[in-house]
Amino acid sequence: MPVFSHSDYLAILLSVRVAVVATLLSLPFGFAVAYLMTYKRFRGRVALDVIVNLPLTLPPVVIGYLLLLLLGQSGWIGKWVLQPMGIKLIFTWKAAVIATSVVGFPLMVRSIRTGMETIDERLVQASRTLGAGWFDTIMNVILPLSVRGLIAGSILMFARGLGEFGATIIVAGNIPGVTQTIPLAIYEYVSSPRGDVMAMALCLVSITISVVMLIFHEWLSRRMTRAD
């Protein structure tokens, strides 16, 4: 039976941490974008749709490189925004969060949009007819009826973040105990002699976490269906 090292445990904990933080940070933005794309008609909507879904078609390594150009010391954001504020993101776990957020964001938006598109438009119109403002309509009608989409999108993004590799290794590196996540640790073990056993052990850990999340999603969906 393989024995995990201290760095392996840190990689597992960091993977969960990065996935959770990325999901929580992306949730309000994902809801806002899904709302705009579902209920609003405006010039540039197609462009927004393309930008949001672009990470689904780009290789993760390309995304990581673009983030590196933006957030690095010579990048637009890194040089003119982050450095004057004394903020360093590249090669930290925060960079892994950003990479995970960008890669998983389209999945979250798609799930939330699917939930919003199932809402009866008459309910939205009724709330407005009764004098509710757009914010009240969102909070009291759209948000409660989009809960399933929010949950599904959050779980999908968490699972995607748990397995993120390409963008993360570019912007965060593979520093054991600092930025090394489960996929990066697996990559390191596979690249080393006789590391197959530990690589497989970490694969099983990743699979277990993903299965637990999927079971939780199924249980929650059934419970919400019964409540309806």
C-alpha beads as a LAMMPS data file, in Angstrom:
LAMMPS data file: protein, C-alpha beads

228 atoms
227 bonds

1 atom types
1 bond types

-500.0 500.0 xlo xhi
-500.0 500.0 ylo yhi
-500.0 500.0 zlo zhi

Masses

1 110.0

Atoms # bond

1 1 1 0.000 0.000 0.000
2 1 1 1.535 3.348 -1.038
3 1 1 2.347 5.841 1.682
4 1 1 1.711 9.461 0.823
5 1 1 4.424 11.957 1.629
6 1 1 3.791 15.308 3.264
7 1 1 3.954 17.029 -0.137
8 1 1 1.333 14.591 -1.480
9 1 1 -1.104 15.521 1.281
10 1 1 -0.416 19.189 0.597
11 1 1 -1.104 18.604 -3.111
12 1 1 -4.463 16.990 -2.303
13 1 1 -5.462 19.773 0.066
14 1 1 -4.304 22.460 -2.363
15 1 1 -6.292 20.900 -5.220
16 1 1 -9.469 21.010 -3.155
17 1 1 -8.685 24.525 -1.952
18 1 1 -8.038 25.868 -5.446
19 1 1 -11.168 24.236 -6.856
20 1 1 -13.375 25.533 -4.021
21 1 1 -12.017 29.100 -4.112
22 1 1 -12.211 29.262 -7.914
23 1 1 -15.803 28.038 -7.825
24 1 1 -16.887 30.512 -5.143
25 1 1 -15.172 33.440 -6.871
26 1 1 -16.674 32.575 -10.249
27 1 1 -20.217 31.965 -9.019
28 1 1 -21.472 35.597 -8.892
29 1 1 -19.808 36.436 -12.212
30 1 1 -21.168 33.269 -13.786
31 1 1 -24.678 34.133 -12.633
32 1 1 -24.386 37.699 -13.930
33 1 1 -23.115 36.610 -17.352
34 1 1 -25.756 33.883 -17.614
35 1 1 -28.446 36.445 -16.764
36 1 1 -27.212 38.855 -19.442
37 1 1 -27.056 36.149 -22.090
38 1 1 -30.476 34.740 -21.191
39 1 1 -32.625 37.811 -20.554
40 1 1 -30.913 40.728 -22.267
41 1 1 -30.639 41.610 -25.937
42 1 1 -27.772 43.990 -26.636
43 1 1 -25.155 44.772 -29.228
44 1 1 -22.116 42.625 -28.641
45 1 1 -24.032 39.687 -27.184
46 1 1 -22.534 37.328 -29.770
47 1 1 -19.046 38.608 -28.960
48 1 1 -19.664 38.009 -25.247
49 1 1 -20.860 34.491 -26.009
50 1 1 -17.698 33.785 -28.004
51 1 1 -15.412 35.183 -25.303
52 1 1 -17.123 33.220 -22.533
53 1 1 -16.947 29.927 -24.439
54 1 1 -13.475 30.453 -25.917
55 1 1 -11.689 28.574 -23.079
56 1 1 -13.617 25.445 -24.108
57 1 1 -11.895 25.421 -27.507
58 1 1 -8.452 26.738 -26.584
59 1 1 -5.782 24.365 -25.263
60 1 1 -5.281 24.990 -21.523
61 1 1 -1.601 25.671 -22.155
62 1 1 -2.565 28.564 -24.454
63 1 1 -4.838 29.960 -21.748
64 1 1 -2.024 29.689 -19.235
65 1 1 0.404 31.457 -21.544
66 1 1 -2.054 34.291 -22.191
67 1 1 -2.608 34.687 -18.451
68 1 1 1.153 34.743 -17.977
69 1 1 1.431 37.565 -20.525
70 1 1 -1.296 39.530 -18.756
71 1 1 -0.368 38.913 -15.119
72 1 1 3.425 38.646 -15.396
73 1 1 5.824 41.411 -14.448
74 1 1 5.836 42.753 -18.005
75 1 1 2.131 42.160 -18.628
76 1 1 -0.490 44.883 -18.861
77 1 1 -2.218 43.946 -15.637
78 1 1 0.897 42.754 -13.860
79 1 1 2.988 45.832 -14.643
80 1 1 0.411 48.597 -14.337
81 1 1 -1.988 47.219 -11.727
82 1 1 -0.484 44.439 -9.623
83 1 1 3.084 45.692 -9.156
84 1 1 2.101 49.194 -7.933
85 1 1 -0.156 47.494 -5.373
86 1 1 2.583 45.075 -4.322
87 1 1 0.594 42.038 -5.446
88 1 1 2.341 38.988 -6.866
89 1 1 0.238 36.287 -8.498
90 1 1 2.503 34.348 -10.840
91 1 1 3.886 31.126 -9.299
92 1 1 1.532 31.289 -6.328
93 1 1 -1.559 29.242 -5.519
94 1 1 -3.641 32.319 -6.362
95 1 1 -2.473 32.040 -9.965
96 1 1 -3.763 28.458 -9.943
97 1 1 -7.141 29.790 -8.774
98 1 1 -7.250 32.291 -11.639
99 1 1 -6.292 29.641 -14.197
100 1 1 -8.921 27.261 -12.831
101 1 1 -11.554 29.995 -12.875
102 1 1 -10.895 30.869 -16.514
103 1 1 -10.863 27.270 -17.711
104 1 1 -13.992 26.227 -15.814
105 1 1 -16.022 29.413 -16.239
106 1 1 -17.772 28.372 -19.498
107 1 1 -19.070 25.168 -17.886
108 1 1 -20.555 27.130 -15.014
109 1 1 -22.199 29.720 -17.281
110 1 1 -23.691 27.029 -19.514
111 1 1 -25.217 25.178 -16.577
112 1 1 -26.679 28.350 -15.064
113 1 1 -28.074 29.404 -18.450
114 1 1 -29.725 26.018 -18.814
115 1 1 -31.372 26.511 -15.439
116 1 1 -32.534 30.016 -16.330
117 1 1 -33.932 28.945 -19.686
118 1 1 -36.272 26.497 -17.937
119 1 1 -37.899 29.311 -15.921
120 1 1 -41.407 30.144 -17.084
121 1 1 -41.178 33.588 -18.646
122 1 1 -44.663 34.341 -17.339
123 1 1 -43.353 34.281 -13.768
124 1 1 -40.749 36.906 -14.624
125 1 1 -43.316 39.050 -16.416
126 1 1 -45.768 38.685 -13.518
127 1 1 -43.227 39.956 -11.019
128 1 1 -42.531 42.988 -13.163
129 1 1 -46.241 43.611 -13.680
130 1 1 -46.687 43.609 -9.909
131 1 1 -44.140 46.401 -9.631
132 1 1 -40.963 44.480 -8.797
133 1 1 -37.751 46.068 -10.042
134 1 1 -35.151 44.136 -11.959
135 1 1 -33.112 43.466 -8.804
136 1 1 -36.153 42.193 -6.869
137 1 1 -37.085 39.980 -9.819
138 1 1 -33.603 38.513 -9.899
139 1 1 -33.427 37.871 -6.157
140 1 1 -36.980 36.598 -5.635
141 1 1 -37.783 34.837 -8.901
142 1 1 -34.798 34.092 -11.128
143 1 1 -32.235 33.214 -8.451
144 1 1 -34.423 30.740 -6.489
145 1 1 -35.579 29.041 -9.694
146 1 1 -31.981 28.805 -10.981
147 1 1 -30.649 26.979 -7.932
148 1 1 -30.304 23.663 -9.740
149 1 1 -28.301 25.267 -12.501
150 1 1 -26.121 27.029 -9.931
151 1 1 -25.451 23.773 -8.115
152 1 1 -24.770 21.837 -11.313
153 1 1 -22.462 24.564 -12.613
154 1 1 -20.588 24.767 -9.324
155 1 1 -20.024 21.018 -9.179
156 1 1 -18.934 20.878 -12.819
157 1 1 -16.481 23.691 -12.260
158 1 1 -15.165 22.126 -9.068
159 1 1 -14.583 18.830 -10.857
160 1 1 -12.928 20.598 -13.786
161 1 1 -10.756 22.593 -11.414
162 1 1 -9.700 19.464 -9.600
163 1 1 -8.179 18.129 -12.802
164 1 1 -6.768 21.359 -14.231
165 1 1 -3.189 20.928 -15.437
166 1 1 -2.143 22.850 -18.550
167 1 1 -2.977 26.426 -17.552
168 1 1 -1.941 25.859 -13.934
169 1 1 1.563 24.619 -14.672
170 1 1 2.218 27.690 -16.851
171 1 1 1.116 30.404 -14.418
172 1 1 1.641 28.677 -11.058
173 1 1 4.458 26.256 -11.755
174 1 1 4.935 22.904 -10.079
175 1 1 6.350 23.795 -6.683
176 1 1 5.801 21.017 -4.094
177 1 1 3.972 22.288 -1.045
178 1 1 3.281 25.658 -2.674
179 1 1 1.560 25.326 -6.052
180 1 1 1.656 21.594 -6.730
181 1 1 -1.839 20.149 -7.161
182 1 1 -2.880 16.521 -7.694
183 1 1 -2.465 16.580 -11.515
184 1 1 0.954 18.223 -11.205
185 1 1 2.045 15.704 -8.581
186 1 1 0.879 12.859 -10.826
187 1 1 2.854 14.345 -13.709
188 1 1 5.962 14.515 -11.541
189 1 1 5.579 10.891 -10.402
190 1 1 4.981 9.632 -13.942
191 1 1 8.095 11.481 -15.096
192 1 1 10.245 9.863 -12.405
193 1 1 11.517 6.267 -12.244
194 1 1 9.259 3.884 -10.287
195 1 1 6.707 6.571 -9.611
196 1 1 3.806 4.675 -11.180
197 1 1 2.448 3.384 -7.885
198 1 1 2.204 6.822 -6.295
199 1 1 0.783 8.270 -9.499
200 1 1 -1.961 5.651 -9.477
201 1 1 -2.651 6.301 -5.784
202 1 1 -3.163 10.014 -6.464
203 1 1 -5.353 9.146 -9.454
204 1 1 -7.558 7.093 -7.132
205 1 1 -7.769 10.011 -4.705
206 1 1 -8.841 12.328 -7.524
207 1 1 -11.418 9.821 -8.764
208 1 1 -12.776 9.358 -5.239
209 1 1 -13.259 13.093 -4.714
210 1 1 -14.981 13.437 -8.090
211 1 1 -17.288 10.479 -7.432
212 1 1 -18.238 11.899 -4.029
213 1 1 -19.125 15.227 -5.638
214 1 1 -21.218 13.541 -8.335
215 1 1 -23.055 11.440 -5.748
216 1 1 -23.711 14.574 -3.713
217 1 1 -25.066 16.317 -6.805
218 1 1 -27.371 13.397 -7.597
219 1 1 -28.606 13.213 -4.002
220 1 1 -29.225 16.946 -3.878
221 1 1 -31.041 16.912 -7.225
222 1 1 -33.363 14.128 -6.097
223 1 1 -34.060 15.874 -2.810
224 1 1 -34.925 19.105 -4.593
225 1 1 -37.156 17.209 -7.023
226 1 1 -39.081 15.670 -4.133
227 1 1 -39.408 19.076 -2.502
228 1 1 -41.041 20.390 -5.685

Bonds

1 1 1 2
2 1 2 3
3 1 3 4
4 1 4 5
5 1 5 6
6 1 6 7
7 1 7 8
8 1 8 9
9 1 9 10
10 1 10 11
11 1 11 12
12 1 12 13
13 1 13 14
14 1 14 15
15 1 15 16
16 1 16 17
17 1 17 18
18 1 18 19
19 1 19 20
20 1 20 21
21 1 21 22
22 1 22 23
23 1 23 24
24 1 24 25
25 1 25 26
26 1 26 27
27 1 27 28
28 1 28 29
29 1 29 30
30 1 30 31
31 1 31 32
32 1 32 33
33 1 33 34
34 1 34 35
35 1 35 36
36 1 36 37
37 1 37 38
38 1 38 39
39 1 39 40
40 1 40 41
41 1 41 42
42 1 42 43
43 1 43 44
44 1 44 45
45 1 45 46
46 1 46 47
47 1 47 48
48 1 48 49
49 1 49 50
50 1 50 51
51 1 51 52
52 1 52 53
53 1 53 54
54 1 54 55
55 1 55 56
56 1 56 57
57 1 57 58
58 1 58 59
59 1 59 60
60 1 60 61
61 1 61 62
62 1 62 63
63 1 63 64
64 1 64 65
65 1 65 66
66 1 66 67
67 1 67 68
68 1 68 69
69 1 69 70
70 1 70 71
71 1 71 72
72 1 72 73
73 1 73 74
74 1 74 75
75 1 75 76
76 1 76 77
77 1 77 78
78 1 78 79
79 1 79 80
80 1 80 81
81 1 81 82
82 1 82 83
83 1 83 84
84 1 84 85
85 1 85 86
86 1 86 87
87 1 87 88
88 1 88 89
89 1 89 90
90 1 90 91
91 1 91 92
92 1 92 93
93 1 93 94
94 1 94 95
95 1 95 96
96 1 96 97
97 1 97 98
98 1 98 99
99 1 99 100
100 1 100 101
101 1 101 102
102 1 102 103
103 1 103 104
104 1 104 105
105 1 105 106
106 1 106 107
107 1 107 108
108 1 108 109
109 1 109 110
110 1 110 111
111 1 111 112
112 1 112 113
113 1 113 114
114 1 114 115
115 1 115 116
116 1 116 117
117 1 117 118
118 1 118 119
119 1 119 120
120 1 120 121
121 1 121 122
122 1 122 123
123 1 123 124
124 1 124 125
125 1 125 126
126 1 126 127
127 1 127 128
128 1 128 129
129 1 129 130
130 1 130 131
131 1 131 132
132 1 132 133
133 1 133 134
134 1 134 135
135 1 135 136
136 1 136 137
137 1 137 138
138 1 138 139
139 1 139 140
140 1 140 141
141 1 141 142
142 1 142 143
143 1 143 144
144 1 144 145
145 1 145 146
146 1 146 147
147 1 147 148
148 1 148 149
149 1 149 150
150 1 150 151
151 1 151 152
152 1 152 153
153 1 153 154
154 1 154 155
155 1 155 156
156 1 156 157
157 1 157 158
158 1 158 159
159 1 159 160
160 1 160 161
161 1 161 162
162 1 162 163
163 1 163 164
164 1 164 165
165 1 165 166
166 1 166 167
167 1 167 168
168 1 168 169
169 1 169 170
170 1 170 171
171 1 171 172
172 1 172 173
173 1 173 174
174 1 174 175
175 1 175 176
176 1 176 177
177 1 177 178
178 1 178 179
179 1 179 180
180 1 180 181
181 1 181 182
182 1 182 183
183 1 183 184
184 1 184 185
185 1 185 186
186 1 186 187
187 1 187 188
188 1 188 189
189 1 189 190
190 1 190 191
191 1 191 192
192 1 192 193
193 1 193 194
194 1 194 195
195 1 195 196
196 1 196 197
197 1 197 198
198 1 198 199
199 1 199 200
200 1 200 201
201 1 201 202
202 1 202 203
203 1 203 204
204 1 204 205
205 1 205 206
206 1 206 207
207 1 207 208
208 1 208 209
209 1 209 210
210 1 210 211
211 1 211 212
212 1 212 213
213 1 213 214
214 1 214 215
215 1 215 216
216 1 216 217
217 1 217 218
218 1 218 219
219 1 219 220
220 1 220 221
221 1 221 222
222 1 222 223
223 1 223 224
224 1 224 225
225 1 225 226
226 1 226 227
227 1 227 228
